[in-house]
Amino acid sequence: MMPVLTLLCFLCGSLMFSYWIGLLLKINIRTAGDGNPGAANLWNTAGYKFGILGVALDFLKGYVPILLLVNTGALSGYQLIPAALAPIAGHAFSPFLKWNGGKSLSVSFGVWSALTQFRASLCFAIILALLLLFMKLTAKGRKSTSNEDGLQTTIGFLFVSIYLYFGNYPAFILWIWLGNLLLFLWKNKEGITQFIKDKRKIEE
C-alpha cells in the first residue's frame, strides 16, 4: 500500500499547473526569468492574478494528498516519510517536463501545512518574511536575483528545524524535514554555489 500511495503523491506533485496555465495563455514560462516552470515565473509573465492561481494549485497538490493520508490514517509515522516527500520531489522532477521541474516552494508549504496543521509552514513563512526584510534593508534598492531567492529559501528552511526540534515533533517529521532540505539544496545549488564564489572573492 505504501509504495502505491507514495507513487500517487509523486504524480500529484508532478502536475505542473503553472506551466500549463502559461501554455493556455500562449506563454512559455520556461523561457522567462530563470526558466523555472513554477508559480513565480507565471506571476512575472502573466500577472499576479494567474500567479496567485499557480501558487494556490501548487500548494494544494502538496496539501490535499498528505492531509488525506494523515486524516484517514492510511499511512502514519515513518511510513509518511516517502509519501510526504513525494509531492515535493514530483514538482522538482516532473515526468511531464522530462524530469525537470520547479524549486518546490509552494508544494512544500502545502505538505508542511498538512503535516503540522499549518504550524511549521507559518513558522517558515515568518522566517522568509524576516529574511526578505533583511535583504531589502541591506540591498539598497537592488532587486534580488532568483539565485538569491533560492538561497534565502534554503537558509530559511534550515531555521525551521529549530522550531521542529523544540516543538517536540516526532523523529519521522525531522526526517521529512531533512529530505525536504536536501531537495531545496539540489534545486538551489546554483544560488548556493554563486554565494560561495562571491564570498571567496570578497575574502581575497
C-alpha positions as CSV (number, residue, x, y, z in Angstrom):
1,M,0.0,0.0,0.0
2,M,2.7,2.5,0.9
3,P,4.5,2.3,-2.5
4,V,1.3,2.9,-4.3
5,L,0.3,5.8,-2.2
6,T,3.8,7.3,-2.5
7,L,3.6,7.0,-6.3
8,L,0.2,8.7,-6.3
9,C,1.6,11.5,-4.2
10,F,4.5,11.9,-6.6
11,L,2.2,12.0,-9.6
12,C,0.1,14.6,-7.9
13,G,3.1,16.8,-7.2
14,S,4.3,16.4,-10.7
15,L,1.3,18.1,-12.2
16,M,2.8,21.4,-13.5
17,F,-0.2,23.6,-13.2
18,S,1.7,26.9,-13.5
19,Y,3.4,25.8,-16.7
20,W,0.2,24.5,-18.2
21,I,-1.7,27.7,-17.3
22,G,1.0,29.6,-19.1
23,L,0.6,27.5,-22.2
24,L,-3.2,28.1,-22.1
25,L,-2.3,31.8,-22.2
26,K,0.2,31.2,-25.0
27,I,3.1,31.9,-22.7
28,N,6.1,29.5,-22.2
29,I,7.1,30.5,-18.7
30,R,10.2,28.3,-19.1
31,T,11.7,30.9,-21.4
32,A,11.3,33.7,-18.9
33,G,13.4,34.7,-15.9
34,D,15.3,31.7,-14.5
35,G,13.4,29.2,-16.7
36,N,11.6,27.8,-13.6
37,P,8.2,26.3,-14.6
38,G,6.7,27.3,-11.2
39,A,4.3,29.9,-10.0
40,A,6.9,32.7,-9.6
41,N,7.6,32.8,-13.4
42,L,3.9,32.6,-14.1
43,W,3.4,35.6,-11.8
44,N,6.1,37.5,-13.6
45,T,4.9,36.7,-17.1
46,A,1.1,36.6,-16.8
47,G,0.4,38.9,-13.8
48,Y,-0.4,38.5,-10.2
49,K,-3.9,37.0,-10.7
50,F,-2.6,34.0,-12.6
51,G,0.4,33.9,-10.3
52,I,-1.8,33.5,-7.3
53,L,-3.7,30.8,-9.0
54,G,-0.5,29.0,-9.7
55,V,0.7,29.3,-6.1
56,A,-2.7,28.0,-4.8
57,L,-2.7,25.0,-7.1
58,D,0.9,24.1,-6.3
59,F,0.1,24.5,-2.6
60,L,-2.9,22.2,-2.9
61,K,-1.1,19.4,-4.7
62,G,1.1,19.1,-1.6
63,Y,-1.6,19.8,0.9
64,V,-4.5,17.7,-0.2
65,P,-2.9,14.2,-0.7
66,I,-0.9,14.4,2.6
67,L,-3.9,15.7,4.5
68,L,-5.9,12.7,3.2
69,L,-3.2,10.3,4.3
70,V,-2.9,11.9,7.8
71,N,-6.7,12.2,8.4
72,T,-7.6,8.7,7.2
73,G,-4.6,7.0,8.9
74,A,-3.7,5.3,5.6
75,L,-0.1,6.0,6.5
76,S,1.4,7.1,9.8
77,G,4.8,7.5,11.5
78,Y,7.8,6.6,9.4
79,Q,5.5,5.4,6.6
80,L,4.8,9.0,5.9
81,I,8.4,9.9,5.1
82,P,8.4,8.9,1.4
83,A,4.8,9.8,0.9
84,A,5.3,13.3,2.3
85,L,8.4,13.9,0.2
86,A,6.8,12.5,-2.9
87,P,4.8,15.6,-4.0
88,I,7.8,17.8,-3.4
89,A,10.0,15.5,-5.5
90,G,7.3,15.3,-8.1
91,H,7.3,19.0,-8.6
92,A,11.1,19.2,-8.6
93,F,11.5,16.3,-11.1
94,S,8.3,16.2,-13.1
95,P,7.9,13.4,-15.7
96,F,5.7,15.8,-17.6
97,L,8.7,18.0,-18.2
98,K,11.2,15.3,-18.9
99,W,12.2,15.1,-15.3
100,N,12.8,18.8,-14.9
101,G,10.7,21.0,-12.6
102,G,10.4,23.8,-10.2
103,K,12.0,24.7,-6.9
104,S,9.1,23.2,-4.9
105,L,8.5,26.1,-2.5
106,S,4.7,26.3,-2.7
107,V,4.2,22.5,-2.7
108,S,6.5,22.3,0.3
109,F,4.3,24.8,2.1
110,G,1.3,22.5,1.3
111,V,3.0,19.4,2.6
112,W,4.0,21.0,5.9
113,S,0.6,22.6,6.4
114,A,-0.9,19.2,6.2
115,L,1.7,17.5,8.4
116,T,1.7,20.2,11.2
117,Q,-1.8,21.8,10.9
118,F,-0.1,24.9,9.3
119,R,2.2,25.5,12.3
120,A,5.6,24.7,10.6
121,S,4.5,26.4,7.3
122,L,3.5,29.5,9.3
123,C,6.9,29.5,11.0
124,F,8.6,29.1,7.6
125,A,6.6,32.0,6.2
126,I,7.6,34.3,9.1
127,I,11.3,33.3,8.7
128,L,11.2,34.1,5.0
129,A,9.5,37.4,5.6
130,L,12.2,38.4,8.1
131,L,14.9,37.3,5.7
132,L,13.2,39.3,2.9
133,L,13.1,42.4,5.1
134,F,16.7,42.0,6.0
135,M,17.7,41.6,2.3
136,K,15.7,44.7,1.4
137,L,17.4,46.7,4.1
138,T,20.8,45.6,3.0
139,A,20.3,45.6,-0.8
140,K,19.9,49.4,-1.1
141,G,17.2,49.2,-3.6
142,R,18.7,46.4,-5.7
143,K,16.3,43.7,-6.8
144,S,17.3,40.2,-5.6
145,T,18.0,37.6,-8.2
146,S,16.3,34.2,-8.5
147,N,19.5,32.6,-7.2
148,E,19.5,34.8,-4.1
149,D,15.8,34.0,-3.6
150,G,16.7,30.3,-3.7
151,L,19.5,30.7,-1.2
152,Q,17.2,32.6,1.1
153,T,14.6,29.8,0.9
154,T,17.2,27.2,1.8
155,I,18.6,29.2,4.7
156,G,15.0,29.9,5.9
157,F,14.2,26.2,5.9
158,L,17.3,25.5,7.9
159,F,15.8,27.6,10.7
160,V,12.6,25.6,10.6
161,S,14.5,22.7,12.1
162,I,14.9,24.7,15.3
163,Y,11.1,25.1,15.6
164,L,10.5,21.4,14.9
165,Y,13.1,20.3,17.4
166,F,11.9,22.5,20.3
167,G,8.3,21.8,19.3
168,N,9.0,18.1,20.3
169,Y,7.8,16.8,16.9
170,P,8.4,13.1,16.4
171,A,11.6,11.8,14.7
172,F,9.9,11.0,11.4
173,I,8.9,14.6,11.0
174,L,12.6,15.6,11.3
175,W,13.5,13.0,8.6
176,I,10.9,14.6,6.3
177,W,12.4,18.0,7.0
178,L,15.9,16.6,6.1
179,G,14.6,15.2,2.9
180,N,12.9,18.5,2.0
181,L,16.1,20.3,2.8
182,L,18.2,18.1,0.5
183,L,15.7,18.8,-2.3
184,F,16.0,22.5,-1.7
185,L,19.8,22.3,-1.7
186,W,19.7,20.4,-5.0
187,K,17.2,22.8,-6.7
188,N,19.0,25.9,-5.4
189,K,22.6,24.6,-5.9
190,E,23.4,27.4,-8.4
191,G,22.5,30.1,-6.0
192,I,24.4,28.5,-3.2
193,T,27.5,27.9,-5.4
194,Q,27.4,31.5,-6.6
195,F,27.2,32.7,-3.0
196,I,30.2,30.7,-2.1
197,K,32.1,32.1,-5.1
198,D,31.2,35.7,-4.2
199,K,32.2,35.1,-0.6
200,R,35.6,33.8,-1.7
201,K,36.1,36.9,-3.9
202,I,35.4,39.2,-1.0
203,E,37.8,37.4,1.2
204,E,40.5,37.5,-1.4
